[in-house]
Amino acid sequence: MIVDNLSNMTKGWFIGNFEPSLFKTNDVEVAVKSYKAGDHEDKHYHKIATEYTVIIDGEVEMNGVRYKAGDIIVMEPGESTDFTAVTDSTNVVVKIPGANNDKYVD
């Protein structure tokens, strides 16, 4: 049995080809991301990976559309989005494949 804590991971990423990681792979990346209201990420896209975002709690805005707990957003390669936490929020993010250096700022 392996036991660790999300607080030891970089920005919530705990599976993927980075350090630290509980399972090192290029096949997938998985994170639990926590945001404070007002946190923002600039518009970006991936050329290789498809990114799945599940809103666990709170409310976020992506490309001017608001999402709430239970919503699942799928961003295909080449689709870009920005991100703003409208309220404190928690998201699960899965990227397939886990392609290193596959984040491009618009």
SVG drawing of the C-alpha trace seen along z (x, -y; Angstrom):
<svg xmlns="http://www.w3.org/2000/svg" viewBox="-24 -37 34 39">
<polyline fill="none" stroke="black" stroke-width="0.4" points="0.0,0.0 1.2,-3.5 -0.1,-6.4 0.6,-10.0 -1.2,-13.3 -2.4,-15.6 -0.7,-18.5 2.6,-16.9 1.8,-16.9 2.5,-19.8 -0.7,-21.8 -2.8,-18.7 -1.2,-16.4 -0.7,-13.0 -0.5,-10.6 1.6,-11.4 5.2,-11.8 6.3,-14.4 7.8,-14.6 6.4,-13.8 3.9,-11.3 2.3,-8.2 2.3,-6.5 4.8,-7.7 3.3,-7.4 2.9,-9.2 -0.5,-7.5 -2.6,-9.7 -2.4,-12.6 -4.8,-13.0 -5.2,-15.9 -7.5,-17.2 -7.2,-20.9 -8.4,-23.4 -9.0,-27.0 -9.9,-30.1 -12.6,-32.5 -10.9,-34.7 -8.1,-32.3 -7.5,-32.5 -5.6,-30.6 -4.9,-32.2 -6.4,-30.9 -4.5,-27.8 -4.9,-24.6 -3.3,-21.2 -2.1,-19.9 -2.1,-16.2 -4.1,-15.6 -7.8,-15.6 -8.6,-17.2 -11.6,-16.2 -12.6,-18.5 -15.2,-17.5 -16.5,-20.2 -16.7,-18.6 -17.8,-21.7 -18.1,-25.4 -18.6,-27.3 -16.1,-28.1 -16.1,-30.0 -14.5,-28.7 -14.8,-30.7 -17.5,-32.9 -19.7,-29.9 -20.4,-29.1 -20.2,-25.5 -21.2,-24.1 -20.8,-20.9 -21.5,-17.8 -20.6,-19.4 -18.1,-17.7 -16.2,-19.6 -14.2,-17.9 -11.6,-19.9 -10.4,-18.2 -6.9,-18.9 -6.8,-22.3 -9.7,-23.7 -8.7,-26.5 -10.1,-27.8 -9.4,-30.2 -10.4,-29.4 -11.7,-31.5 -12.9,-30.2 -16.1,-32.1 -16.3,-30.6 -13.9,-28.4 -13.9,-25.2 -12.5,-21.7 -12.1,-20.0 -10.8,-16.6 -8.8,-17.0 -7.7,-14.0 -5.5,-14.5 -5.2,-11.7 -2.5,-11.0 -0.2,-12.6 1.8,-14.5 4.7,-16.5 5.0,-20.1 1.6,-20.1 0.2,-23.4 0.2,-26.3 -0.9,-29.8 -3.2,-31.6"/>
</svg>
